[in-house]
């Protein structure tokens, strides 16, 4: 089985089998990357890949997967971003249960 040399940021150059690498291509914008778990330190490594690298890896037998950006990224958003104070208030509301009370009461009112 062919071995592929890749670089781990912790261990340096490592040799991988074809089943230890995965190529990912974003069908939304065409950008690609490959990832692997370092066989020495077990760190998950992900690196961008040019089309030529993708072609070489796939032709060698590396698994290819496609993914899409979430649709929410294309939605228009109106209004101001949430503030730090609003985020903290939400955190406290979740912690003391008042948010769930408010949510339940809102749902009951809609049903009426």
Secondary structure, 3 states (H helix, E strand, C coil): CCEEEEEECCCEEEEEEHHHEEEEEECCCCCEEEEEECCCCCCEEEEEECHHHHHHHHHHCCEEEEECCCHHHHCCCCCCCCCHHHHHHHHHHHHHCHHHHHHHHHHHHHHC
